[in-house]
Amino acid sequence: MPEKKMRIAITHNEVTESSLPDERDVLVQVEAVSGALLRLGHQPLPIPCNLDLSDLKLTIRQMRPDCIFNLVESIDGHGQLIFLVPSLFDAMGLDYTGSTSASIHLTSHKVMAKERMRAAGLPTPLWIGPYPPELCSRYGASNPWPNGPWIIKSVWEHASIGLTGDGLIIAEKPEDLMERMRLRAPELAGACFAEEYIDGREFNLSILTGPDGPQVLPVAEIMFEGYQENKAHIVCYKAKWDEKSFEYSHTARRFDFPSEDTPLLRELEKLAIRCWRIFGLKGYARVDFRVDKEGRPFILEVNANPCLSPDAGFAAAVLRSGMSFDHSVECILKNVTSKMETKTRVNSDSQPFSIPDATFRYEPCMKDIDEIRRIVVATGFFHPYEVDVAIELVEERLAKGYASEYYFVFMEKDDSIIGYSCYGPIPCTASSFDLYWIAVDPAYQRRGAGKMILKETERLIRKEGGTRIYVDTSQSENYNTTRAFYQQCGYRFESVLEDFYGPGDGKVVCCKVLSS
């Protein structure tokens, strides 16, 4: 972990008086993670999230946390909206724990996840659906038709919502099953699918990121104690949330296995790691399995942000591994901070520079559009149409990537841009580059920021084989300091195009030859 103690926002779904037990559980997670962060020396800042994303965006900007610990499991009671908050963070260019919004969206839609598993050759139970029909496969079942038994599940909702112990269905043909789904859909958040019931054992495999990649924590098996043969051996909603129910008190978790289970456990671990890689998971996750009477494993679900409550399966696996809960939180957090540390720290040894903790970043993101507009306008040097050009270069890079041939250097402090440059190779030349833009926030001018940004830009151009850098500026008196800046940095005036920008306002072309 970095020595710096951080302010960490903990985002979670807003809990109201009408929230169900599974939704209220997020407050237990917030308390557990907050306690761990405090003991690690950080400052936790819980933020409840609802459908007002603009308010969340404003709150985050005002709070300015170092990073975000994302515990959002649903929005306004809808699991289908679980990816909205991390998507907002992606658009804002913010760092957050756990998997990306894309991975969360894919794994949350259970049918799309099963499609991905099948395409990757991973074993998953047969299915039919979803209902209502979507673009993804309606029929994941084999031919001839297996008449069941089947379990009808919600497409989006987790926490075993809608699952009951007596919910097994026999269907002679797909149309019969689709009709049953049509009737169940309203109570399953409007969308459901049918999955073949695998009669056998159930396992949970928790995965935690580590310095050498993802590590599978001790395997847990759910024991269905005292269950009658005609009762489905599944972890239904009551088993998770109704403390007074038979199901809750008779679904114990065990970590001890006989030696003959060792090959099966190793196979489950391999499949869990394959899921981690195929779905692009990060930080932590859980993969749930069923194993049939013949010992064949089937992947039920990939959970990209499993529950972190102290009594939940992930925390139990952490403790079983000999690790503390605090250390697991530290590992999850370090997965983010290690990425943050890849930003190049500004080296101020070569010249006076009084902006502590400044860093360089090179990949643009959506939030940079507003930041660049703010900086360029604040300098007072540019016309509105020139500001639009500066924004267009960022937008083209975001749209086309490296193919745009626009490259950037951003100097940041506390996740805010101090200044930036934009450069690129000159077409039809062997090794000449144009410096299109360099601008510094007025609050940081005359503190060496511009020279440091230019120096870093030159270093990157030299690294790409560039030998000459050209930059255009104005001949007017308003640009006296700009021209002096380039001269001080070793740029030579090559030519002046009289009246280029307007009467009495010529274009000065400057050039610097880079040393090898």
RODO-2510 file (C-alpha; in nm, 4 decimals, decimal comma):
residues 516
     n   res          X          Y          Z
     1     m     0,0000     0,0000     0,0000
     2     p     0,1187     0,3527    -0,0615
     3     e     0,2218     0,5454     0,2501
     4     k    -0,0286     0,8163     0,1738
     5     k    -0,3467     0,7838     0,3775
     6     m    -0,6416     0,8290     0,1502
     7     r    -0,9944     0,9627     0,1522
     8     i    -1,2013     0,6765     0,0117
     9     a    -1,5625     0,7160    -0,0955
    10     i    -1,7737     0,4053    -0,0292
    11     t    -2,0587     0,4072    -0,2798
    12     h    -2,3579     0,1863    -0,2046
    13     n    -2,7206     0,1536    -0,3064
    14     e    -2,9513     0,3827    -0,1111
    15     v    -3,1588     0,2017     0,1542
    16     t    -3,5140     0,3167     0,2235
    17     e    -3,7949     0,2024     0,4527
    18     s    -3,9325    -0,0166     0,1731
    19     s    -3,5994    -0,1877     0,1024
    20     l    -3,5967    -0,5680     0,1294
    21     p    -3,3542    -0,7553     0,3616
    22     d    -3,1098    -0,8268     0,0791
    23     e    -3,0958    -0,4555    -0,0030
    24     r    -3,0507    -0,3542     0,3611
    25     d    -2,7540    -0,5869     0,3916
    26     v    -2,5408    -0,3363     0,2000
    27     l    -2,5325    -0,1188     0,5127
    28     v    -2,3657    -0,4077     0,6968
    29     q    -2,1071    -0,4195     0,4190
    30     v    -2,0492    -0,0443     0,4401
    31     e    -1,9914    -0,0718     0,8145
    32     a    -1,7489    -0,3629     0,7728
    33     v    -1,5483    -0,1972     0,4939
    34     s    -1,5464     0,1386     0,6742
    35     g    -1,4065    -0,0266     0,9860
    36     a    -1,1356    -0,1986     0,7845
    37     l    -1,0376     0,1239     0,6077
    38     l    -1,0180     0,3108     0,9381
    39     r    -0,7924     0,0437     1,0838
    40     l    -0,5765     0,0691     0,7708
    41     g    -0,5420     0,4417     0,8348
    42     h    -0,7762     0,5727     0,5653
    43     q    -1,0821     0,7957     0,5861
    44     p    -1,4037     0,6237     0,4656
    45     l    -1,6720     0,8470     0,3143
    46     p    -2,0013     0,6532     0,2602
    47     i    -2,2187     0,7811    -0,0266
    48     p    -2,5677     0,6344    -0,0886
    49     c    -2,6565     0,6155    -0,4580
    50     n    -2,9939     0,6414    -0,6312
    51     l    -3,1183     0,7260    -0,9787
    52     d    -3,0032     1,0885    -0,9487
    53     l    -2,6629     1,0336    -1,1108
    54     s    -2,6117     1,4063    -1,1623
    55     d    -2,6281     1,4548    -0,7859
    56     l    -2,3811     1,1690    -0,7364
    57     k    -2,1480     1,3260    -0,9912
    58     l    -2,1634     1,6597    -0,8098
    59     t    -2,1078     1,4937    -0,4710
    60     i    -1,8010     1,3081    -0,5962
    61     r    -1,6546     1,6223    -0,7505
    62     q    -1,7076     1,8210    -0,4325
    63     m    -1,5735     1,5430    -0,2113
    64     r    -1,2709     1,4735    -0,4360
    65     p    -1,1864     1,1299    -0,2909
    66     d    -0,8579     0,9605    -0,3762
    67     c    -1,0498     0,6555    -0,4988
    68     i    -1,3863     0,4817    -0,4632
    69     f    -1,4803     0,1534    -0,2956
    70     n    -1,7820     0,0420    -0,4963
    71     l    -2,0455    -0,1610    -0,3083
    72     v    -2,3444    -0,0766    -0,5285
    73     e    -2,5585    -0,3884    -0,5859
    74     s    -2,8701    -0,2278    -0,7321
    75     i    -3,0245     0,1121    -0,7950
    76     d    -3,3759     0,1971    -0,6772
    77     g    -3,4265    -0,1726    -0,6028
    78     h    -3,3372    -0,2846    -0,9563
    79     g    -3,0424    -0,5196    -1,0021
    80     q    -3,0601    -0,4447    -1,3738
    81     l    -2,9148    -0,0991    -1,2998
    82     i    -2,6132    -0,2242    -1,1044
    83     f    -2,3688    -0,1114    -1,3765
    84     l    -2,4878     0,2515    -1,3889
    85     v    -2,2733     0,3830    -1,1048
    86     p    -1,9433     0,2290    -1,2226
    87     s    -2,0320     0,3454    -1,5752
    88     l    -2,0540     0,6993    -1,4386
    89     f    -1,7139     0,6550    -1,2756
    90     d    -1,5713     0,5363    -1,6079
    91     a    -1,7088     0,8445    -1,7821
    92     m    -1,5587     1,0669    -1,5090
    93     g    -1,2240     0,8901    -1,5325
    94     l    -1,2346     0,7852    -1,1663
    95     d    -1,0595     0,4896    -1,0028
    96     y    -1,2825     0,2402    -0,8203
    97     t    -1,2531    -0,1053    -0,6682
    98     g    -1,3746    -0,4293    -0,8192
    99     s    -1,4663    -0,5157    -1,1742
   100     t    -1,5369    -0,2697    -1,4524
   101     s    -1,8877    -0,1617    -1,5468
   102     a    -1,8694    -0,3794    -1,8602
   103     s    -1,7839    -0,6934    -1,6597
   104     i    -2,0534    -0,6152    -1,4032
   105     h    -2,3153    -0,5675    -1,6747
   106     l    -2,2218    -0,8898    -1,8530
   107     t    -2,2155    -1,1071    -1,5418
   108     s    -2,5333    -0,9520    -1,4011
   109     h    -2,7371    -1,0568    -1,7048
   110     k    -2,7395    -1,4276    -1,6292
   111     v    -2,8368    -1,5390    -1,9797
   112     m    -2,5694    -1,3291    -2,1503
   113     a    -2,3200    -1,4675    -1,8990
   114     k    -2,4261    -1,8227    -1,9855
   115     e    -2,3873    -1,7411    -2,3554
   116     r    -2,0315    -1,6229    -2,2858
   117     m    -1,9581    -1,9394    -2,0875
   118     r    -2,0905    -2,1632    -2,3632
   119     a    -1,8851    -1,9753    -2,6260
   120     a    -1,5736    -2,0233    -2,4111
   121     g    -1,6396    -2,3929    -2,3623
   122     l    -1,7212    -2,3588    -1,9924
   123     p    -1,9795    -2,5998    -1,8471
   124     t    -2,3076    -2,4385    -1,7450
   125     p    -2,6536    -2,5940    -1,6991
   126     l    -2,8873    -2,6000    -1,9994
   127     w    -3,1363    -2,3143    -2,0159
   128     i    -3,4244    -2,1671    -2,2070
   129     g    -3,5128    -1,8002    -2,2204
   130     p    -3,5087    -1,5250    -2,1371
   131     y    -3,8679    -1,4147    -2,1204
   132     p    -3,9496    -1,1657    -2,2662
   133     p    -3,7316    -1,2727    -2,5609
   134     e    -3,4144    -1,0701    -2,6195
   135     l    -3,1381    -1,0674    -2,8768
   136     c    -2,9453    -1,3322    -2,6862
   137     s    -3,0257    -1,6999    -2,7330
   138     r    -3,3761    -1,8145    -2,6457
   139     y    -3,2809    -2,1800    -2,6404
   140     g    -2,9685    -2,3003    -2,4684
   141     a    -3,1063    -2,6503    -2,4296
   142     s    -3,0011    -2,9605    -2,6178
   143     n    -3,1894    -3,1822    -2,8572
   144     p    -3,3721    -3,4047    -2,7686
   145     w    -3,5574    -3,1859    -2,5253
   146     p    -3,4807    -3,2515    -2,1552
   147     n    -3,8120    -3,2223    -1,9748
   148     g    -3,6492    -3,1153    -1,6507
   149     p    -3,6699    -3,0512    -1,3754
   150     w    -3,6166    -2,6770    -1,4307
   151     i    -3,5731    -2,3751    -1,2032
   152     i    -3,7105    -2,0379    -1,3095
   153     k    -3,4737    -1,7557    -1,2177
   154     s    -3,4646    -1,3794    -1,2524
   155     v    -3,2428    -1,2610    -1,5370
   156     w    -3,1011    -0,9677    -1,3423
   157     e    -3,1741    -1,0005    -0,9719
   158     h    -2,9237    -1,1687    -0,7432
   159     a    -2,9471    -1,2650    -0,3748
   160     s    -3,1690    -1,5635    -0,4789
   161     i    -3,4633    -1,3298    -0,5317
   162     g    -3,7692    -1,5304    -0,6414
   163     l    -3,6113    -1,8697    -0,5683
   164     t    -3,8168    -2,1075    -0,3575
   165     g    -3,7479    -2,4589    -0,2392
   166     d    -4,0564    -2,5953    -0,4143
   167     g    -3,9924    -2,4221    -0,7460
   168     l    -3,8931    -2,7220    -0,9623
   169     i    -4,0839    -2,7541    -1,2898
   170     i    -4,1321    -3,0368    -1,5371
   171     a    -4,2090    -2,9311    -1,8953
   172     e    -4,2714    -3,1571    -2,1943
   173     k    -4,1765    -2,8930    -2,4525
   174     p    -4,0176    -2,5447    -2,4656
   175     e    -4,3522    -2,3720    -2,5232
   176     d    -4,4828    -2,5034    -2,1914
   177     l    -4,1811    -2,3669    -2,0103
   178     m    -4,2060    -2,0288    -2,1831
   179     e    -4,5662    -2,0032    -2,0642
   180     r    -4,4579    -2,0727    -1,7060
   181     m    -4,1924    -1,8026    -1,7411
   182     r    -4,4516    -1,5582    -1,8722
   183     l    -4,6558    -1,6112    -1,5576
   184     r    -4,3543    -1,5788    -1,3235
   185     a    -4,1871    -1,2801    -1,4920
   186     p    -4,3812    -1,0071    -1,3023
   187     e    -4,2539    -1,1356    -0,9660
   188     l    -3,8979    -1,1722    -1,0988
   189     a    -3,8356    -0,8069    -1,1892
   190     g    -4,0042    -0,8532    -1,5278
   191     a    -3,7501    -1,0860    -1,6890
   192     c    -3,6668    -1,4505    -1,6196
   193     f    -3,5244    -1,7672    -1,7699
   194     a    -3,5415    -2,1391    -1,6952
   195     e    -3,2300    -2,3331    -1,5985
   196     e    -3,2004    -2,7100    -1,5774
   197     y    -3,1802    -2,8237    -1,2155
   198     i    -2,8542    -3,0065    -1,1439
   199     d    -2,9256    -3,2601    -0,8729
   200     g    -2,6115    -3,2843    -0,6623
   201     r    -2,3718    -3,0679    -0,4571
   202     e    -2,3267    -2,6881    -0,4460
   203     f    -1,9942    -2,5047    -0,4117
   204     n    -1,8878    -2,1388    -0,3784
   205     l    -1,5402    -2,0299    -0,4875
   206     s    -1,4267    -1,6843    -0,3783
   207     i    -1,1417    -1,5177    -0,5659
   208     l    -0,9219    -1,2339    -0,4413
   209     t    -0,6642    -1,0398    -0,6374
   210     g    -0,3048    -1,0724    -0,5221
   211     p     0,0457    -0,9560    -0,6197
   212     d     0,0826    -1,2583    -0,8487
   213     g    -0,2690    -1,2442    -0,9920
   214     p    -0,6027    -1,3828    -0,8740
   215     q    -0,5974    -1,6431    -0,5986
   216     v    -0,8803    -1,8833    -0,5198
   217     l    -0,9655    -1,8810    -0,1496
   218     p    -1,0598    -2,2066     0,0288
   219     v    -1,3484    -2,3819    -0,1451
   220     a    -1,6809    -2,3835     0,0413
   221     e    -1,9625    -2,6360     0,0022
   222     i    -2,3221    -2,5667     0,1010
   223     m    -2,4653    -2,8540     0,3045
   224     f    -2,8409    -2,9084     0,2784
   225     e    -2,8937    -3,0636     0,6204
   226     g    -3,2228    -3,2419     0,6884
   227     y    -3,3616    -3,1634     0,3409
   228     q    -3,6156    -3,4183     0,2182
   229     e    -3,5595    -3,5806    -0,1205
   230     n    -3,8591    -3,4059    -0,2765
   231     k    -3,7330    -3,0639    -0,1638
   232     a    -3,4992    -2,8867    -0,4060
   233     h    -3,1474    -2,8640    -0,2667
   234     i    -3,0970    -2,4985    -0,3608
   235     v    -3,0005    -2,1837    -0,1709
   236     c    -3,3331    -2,0046    -0,1974
   237     y    -3,4239    -1,6567    -0,0767
   238     k    -3,5284    -1,7839     0,2681
   239     a    -3,1963    -1,9649     0,3109
   240     k    -3,0143    -1,6330     0,2726
   241     w    -3,2403    -1,3806     0,4397
   242     d    -3,5126    -1,5347     0,6614
   243     e    -3,3382    -1,6131     0,9899
   244     k    -3,6466    -1,7886     1,1288
   245     s    -3,6833    -2,0298     0,8374
   246     f    -3,5854    -2,3954     0,8155
   247     e    -3,3775    -2,3190     0,5055
   248     y    -3,1701    -2,0515     0,6829
   249     s    -3,0677    -2,2817     0,9710
   250     h    -3,0129    -2,5932     0,7562
   251     t    -2,7781    -2,4617     0,4840
   252     a    -2,4446    -2,4736     0,6613
   253     r    -2,1127    -2,3971     0,4930
   254     r    -1,8153    -2,6322     0,5187
   255     f    -1,4490    -2,6059     0,4189
   256     d    -1,3226    -2,9512     0,5187
   257     f    -1,3249    -3,2252     0,2539
   258     p    -1,2138    -3,5853     0,2291
   259     s    -0,9049    -3,6579     0,0226
   260     e    -1,1095    -3,8145    -0,2579
   261     d    -1,2600    -3,4695    -0,3283
   262     t    -0,9183    -3,3174    -0,4045
   263     p    -0,9321    -3,3694    -0,7861
   264     l    -1,2811    -3,2156    -0,7962
   265     l    -1,1721    -2,9137    -0,5907
   266     r    -0,8724    -2,8533    -0,8195
   267     e    -1,1021    -2,8686    -1,1232
   268     l    -1,3391    -2,6147    -0,9652
   269     e    -1,0458    -2,3821    -0,8936
   270     k    -0,9286    -2,4013    -1,2563
   271     l    -1,2779    -2,3233    -1,3848
   272     a    -1,3112    -2,0293    -1,1435
   273     i    -0,9855    -1,8756    -1,2690
   274     r    -1,1011    -1,9245    -1,6285
   275     c    -1,4182    -1,7321    -1,5438
   276     w    -1,2062    -1,4547    -1,3898
   277     r    -1,0115    -1,4169    -1,7127
   278     i    -1,2938    -1,4667    -1,9614
   279     f    -1,5152    -1,2077    -1,7906
   280     g    -1,2271    -0,9665    -1,7210
   281     l    -1,2888    -0,9605    -1,3453
   282     k    -1,0859    -0,7471    -1,1064
   283     g    -1,0380    -0,7100    -0,7325
   284     y    -1,2603    -0,9855    -0,6025
   285     a    -1,5370    -1,2174    -0,7217
   286     r    -1,7251    -1,5385    -0,6500
   287     v    -1,8164    -1,8263    -0,8803
   288     d    -2,0980    -2,0650    -0,7829
   289     f    -2,1065    -2,4280    -0,8989
   290     r    -2,3293    -2,7338    -0,8958
   291     v    -2,1735    -3,0795    -0,9261
   292     d    -2,3974    -3,3629    -1,0454
   293     k    -2,4123    -3,7203    -0,9201
   294     e    -2,1386    -3,8202    -1,1677
   295     g    -1,9020    -3,5528    -1,0342
   296     r    -1,9359    -3,3183    -1,3331
   297     p    -1,9178    -2,9458    -1,2426
   298     f    -2,1539    -2,6810    -1,3853
   299     i    -2,1122    -2,3054    -1,3412
   300     l    -2,4303    -2,1478    -1,2058
   301     e    -2,3265    -1,7867    -1,1737
   302     v    -2,0326    -1,5448    -1,1811
   303     n    -2,0683    -1,2676    -0,9239
   304     a    -1,8426    -0,9713    -1,0041
   305     n    -1,9109    -0,7932    -0,6719
   306     p    -2,0059    -1,0520    -0,4084
   307     c    -2,1354    -0,9555    -0,0665
   308     l    -1,8654    -0,8439     0,1785
   309     s    -2,0730    -0,8802     0,4955
   310     p    -1,8794    -1,0516     0,7775
   311     d    -2,1218    -1,3478     0,7786
   312     a    -2,1256    -1,3951     0,3995
   313     g    -1,9360    -1,6558     0,1996
   314     f    -1,6546    -1,4302     0,0779
   315     a    -1,5586    -1,3133     0,4274
   316     a    -1,5818    -1,6724     0,5558
   317     a    -1,3404    -1,7898     0,2840
   318     v    -1,1029    -1,5038     0,3679
   319     l    -1,0891    -1,6032     0,7343
   320     r    -1,0529    -1,9713     0,6442
   321     s    -0,7444    -1,8842     0,4374
   322     g    -0,5790    -1,7410     0,7485
   323     m    -0,6133    -1,3861     0,6226
   324     s    -0,7875    -1,1085     0,8137
   325     f    -1,0849    -0,9261     0,6660
   326     d    -0,8835    -0,6035     0,6865
   327     h    -0,6095    -0,7566     0,4736
   328     s    -0,8618    -0,8635     0,2078
   329     v    -0,9933    -0,5058     0,1924
   330     e    -0,6334    -0,3872     0,1607
   331     c    -0,5782    -0,6288    -0,1319
   332     i    -0,8939    -0,5066    -0,3062
   333     l    -0,7857    -0,1467    -0,2537
   334     k    -0,4291    -0,2110    -0,3641
   335     n    -0,5592    -0,3452    -0,6949
   336     v    -0,6762     0,0127    -0,7592
   337     t    -0,3904     0,2064    -0,6025
   338     s    -0,1282     0,0054    -0,7892
   339     k    -0,2927     0,1242    -1,1111
   340     m    -0,2958     0,4798    -0,9789
   341     e     0,0753     0,4534    -0,9017
   342     t     0,1523     0,3725    -1,2649
   343     k     0,0981     0,7380    -1,3382
   344     t     0,4440     0,8892    -1,3825
   345     r     0,5394     1,1104    -1,0915
   346     v     0,6786     1,4443    -1,2003
   347     n     1,0554     1,4652    -1,1477
   348     s     1,1409     1,8065    -1,0087
   349     d     1,5101     1,7416    -0,9411
   350     s     1,6278     1,9238    -1,2525
   351     q     1,4628     2,2569    -1,1809
   352     p     1,2587     2,4378    -0,9171
   353     f     0,9034     2,3060    -0,9082
   354     s     0,6611     2,3803    -0,6247
   355     i     0,3649     2,1547    -0,7034
   356     p     0,3951     1,8517    -0,4720
   357     d     0,2294     1,5191    -0,5674
   358     a     0,1827     1,6158    -0,9331
   359     t     0,1688     1,3258    -1,1779
   360     f     0,1683     1,2735    -1,5535
   361     r    -0,1070     1,0837    -1,7319
   362     y    -0,1147     1,0001    -2,1030
   363     e    -0,4512     0,8398    -2,1813
   364     p    -0,7429     1,0839    -2,2260
   365     c    -1,0868     1,0110    -2,0823
   366     m    -1,4296     1,1728    -2,1052
   367     k    -1,3803     1,3978    -1,8020
   368     d    -1,0845     1,5639    -1,9772
   369     i    -1,3180     1,7397    -2,2213
   370     d    -1,4628     1,9662    -1,9519
   371     e    -1,1250     2,0086    -1,7828
   372     i    -0,9469     2,1109    -2,1031
   373     r    -1,2222     2,3541    -2,1944
   374     r    -1,1913     2,5077    -1,8484
   375     i    -0,8141     2,5496    -1,8748
   376     v    -0,8033     2,6787    -2,2330
   377     v    -1,0771     2,9322    -2,1658
   378     a    -0,9139     3,0408    -1,8381
   379     t    -0,5843     3,1305    -2,0084
   380     g    -0,7625     3,4133    -2,1926
   381     f    -0,5468     3,3619    -2,5043
   382     f    -0,7812     3,1747    -2,7332
   383     h    -1,0866     3,2584    -2,9400
   384     p    -1,4023     3,0447    -2,8984
   385     y    -1,3372     2,8628    -3,2258
   386     e    -0,9861     2,7773    -3,1061
   387     v    -1,1319     2,6323    -2,7845
   388     d    -1,3603     2,4166    -2,9987
   389     v    -1,0566     2,2898    -3,1914
   390     a    -0,8828     2,1929    -2,8686
   391     i    -1,1891     1,9911    -2,7662
   392     e    -1,2215     1,8303    -3,1100
   393     l    -0,8701     1,6865    -3,0819
   394     v    -0,9580     1,5137    -2,7538
   395     e    -1,2859     1,3849    -2,8949
   396     e    -1,1143     1,2454    -3,2038
   397     r    -0,8564     1,0672    -2,9884
   398     l    -1,1344     0,9179    -2,7736
   399     a    -1,3199     0,8048    -3,0858
   400     k    -1,0289     0,6696    -3,2916
   401     g    -0,7630     0,5899    -3,0328
   402     y    -0,4028     0,5865    -3,1545
   403     a    -0,5228     0,5929    -3,5152
   404     s    -0,6059     0,9617    -3,4638
   405     e    -0,2320     1,0287    -3,4171
   406     y    -0,3122     1,2813    -3,1463
   407     y    -0,1150     1,2192    -2,8279
   408     f    -0,1498     1,3861    -2,4889
   409     v     0,0421     1,4633    -2,1732
   410     f    -0,1737     1,5595    -1,8751
   411     m    -0,0231     1,6976    -1,5573
   412     e    -0,2529     1,6287    -1,2625
   413     k    -0,2790     1,7052    -0,8956
   414     d    -0,5539     1,5568    -0,6790
   415     d    -0,7195     1,4159    -0,9932
   416     s    -0,7525     1,7633    -1,1444
   417     i    -0,5649     1,8691    -1,4587
   418     i    -0,3038     2,1406    -1,4012
   419     g    -0,2040     2,1641    -1,7662
   420     y    -0,1655     1,9549    -2,0770
   421     s    -0,0049     1,9229    -2,4181
   422     c    -0,1244     1,7675    -2,7421
   423     y     0,1195     1,6580    -3,0121
   424     g     0,1492     1,4260    -3,3102
   425     p     0,3637     1,3272    -3,6085
   426     i     0,3571     1,5524    -3,9137
   427     p     0,2235     1,3609    -4,2163
   428     c     0,4706     1,2959    -4,5013
   429     t     0,7740     1,3540    -4,2792
   430     a     1,0219     1,0990    -4,1477
   431     s     1,0581     1,2169    -3,7887
   432     s     0,9038     1,5631    -3,7430
   433     f     0,6289     1,6335    -3,4890
   434     d     0,3805     1,9151    -3,4353
   435     l     0,3090     2,0522    -3,0876
   436     y    -0,0580     2,1400    -3,1323
   437     w    -0,1419     2,2633    -2,7837
   438     i     0,0176     2,3388    -2,4526
   439     a    -0,1854     2,5160    -2,1851
   440     v    -0,1551     2,5564    -1,8080
   441     d    -0,4210     2,6483    -1,5539
   442     p    -0,3559     3,0146    -1,4553
   443     a    -0,3457     2,9066    -1,0895
   444     y    -0,0308     2,7046    -1,1661
   445     q     0,1438     2,9350    -1,4127
   446     r     0,4906     3,0716    -1,3320
   447     r     0,5546     2,7679    -1,1142
   448     g     0,7371     2,5596    -1,3746
   449     a     0,4407     2,3479    -1,4838
   450     g     0,4598     2,4515    -1,8491
   451     k     0,8300     2,3681    -1,8745
   452     m     0,7789     2,0298    -1,7095
   453     i     0,4916     1,9418    -1,9448
   454     l     0,6994     2,0478    -2,2468
   455     k     0,9998     1,8525    -2,1226
   456     e     0,7903     1,5384    -2,0803
   457     t     0,6388     1,5880    -2,4255
   458     e     0,9855     1,6158    -2,5785
   459     r     1,0943     1,3004    -2,3985
   460     l     0,8023     1,1044    -2,5427
   461     i     0,8611     1,2391    -2,8936
   462     r     1,2293     1,1500    -2,8716
   463     k     1,1300     0,8005    -2,7535
   464     e     0,9135     0,7632    -3,0676
   465     g     1,2099     0,8515    -3,2895
   466     g     1,1186     1,2165    -3,3366
   467     t     1,4020     1,4534    -3,4225
   468     r     1,2323     1,7922    -3,4741
   469     i     0,9366     1,9616    -3,3047
   470     y     0,7464     2,2450    -3,4695
   471     v     0,5103     2,4803    -3,2923
   472     d     0,3096     2,7772    -3,4209
   473     t     0,2336     3,0878    -3,2185
   474     s     0,1173     3,4414    -3,2745
   475     q     0,3262     3,7487    -3,3559
   476     s     0,1014     3,9818    -3,1547
   477     e     0,2144     4,1533    -2,8334
   478     n    -0,0268     3,9408    -2,6298
   479     y     0,1984     3,6438    -2,7066
   480     n     0,5274     3,8037    -2,6010
   481     t     0,5472     3,5788    -2,2930
   482     t     0,4572     3,2720    -2,5013
   483     r     0,7367     3,3359    -2,7506
   484     a     0,9782     3,4031    -2,4643
   485     f     0,8731     3,0712    -2,3066
   486     y     0,9603     2,8770    -2,6218
   487     q     1,2936     3,0580    -2,6564
   488     q     1,3850     2,9714    -2,2982
   489     c     1,3027     2,6063    -2,3744
   490     g     1,5410     2,5969    -2,6720
   491     y     1,3038     2,6667    -2,9619
   492     r     1,4348     2,8722    -3,2545
   493     f     1,2193     3,1046    -3,4662
   494     e     1,2274     2,9648    -3,8183
   495     s     0,9906     3,1942    -4,0069
   496     v     0,7121     3,4499    -3,9791
   497     l     0,4041     3,4374    -4,2027
   498     e     0,2921     3,7990    -4,2061
   499     d    -0,0784     3,8786    -4,1428
   500     f    -0,1542     3,5054    -4,1186
   501     y    -0,4099     3,5368    -3,8373
   502     g    -0,5175     3,8863    -3,9330
   503     p    -0,3785     4,2272    -4,0222
   504     g    -0,0685     4,2813    -3,8116
   505     d    -0,0944     3,9358    -3,6576
   506     g     0,1465     3,6974    -3,8240
   507     k     0,2214     3,3321    -3,7489
   508     v     0,5599     3,2569    -3,5932
   509     v     0,6912     2,9070    -3,6678
   510     c     0,9291     2,7736    -3,4026
   511     c     1,1409     2,4599    -3,4140
   512     k     1,3534     2,2583    -3,1746
   513     v     1,6001     1,9925    -3,2890
   514     l     1,6046     1,7098    -3,0363
   515     s     1,9341     1,5627    -2,9278
   516     s     1,9697     1,1876    -2,9550
***
